[in-house]
């Protein structure tokens, strides 16, 4: 939350509100002489009340006017591909997620409960990433971790859909594969609640 050190205190309805004093005189004052609407940093609605979402702290702690934090929601992870429709079809078969949106150069699939989504977009200059990374080739920028209940059958299912098993396998309970566009992804079995 944003807080500005040079705000001055003013009282409003028993709460201490912080704001910057007006830079020019105003004529519309409350009976106590404080022109609340003229103070910067304390947004008001048309009735002079604190704007929605702004908070005023009061009590024995430090008083401040706090700007509300914007709400963020991760809508999807997007993978570039030379053909997003083919790559979406692979992940649709792997995850059994339906298509939520499709248009030229773009496909989005989503978990049936809406909790997660993958999008695929056309990238005409797409270069398959190299994993493990080398200095001279396109490096992996990210990868997907997909939990499964049976690692060996999940690997076989992914291969039947067009995935390739990577040569390097760093862990016993994880299998690194490459999707048809070359993006690495991991299938893993959870071995304990903390992993």
Secondary structure, DSSP 4 states (H G I P E B T S, - for coil): ----TT-EEEEETTEEEEEBPPSS--S---TTS--GGG-BTS-B-TTSSBPTT-EE--SSS---EEPPPPP-----EEEEES-HHHHHHHHHHHHTPEEEEEETTEEEEE-TTSS-EEEEEE-TT----BSS--TTSPBP---EEEE-S-HHHHHHHHHHHT-EE-S----TTEEEEE-TT--EEEEE---STT-
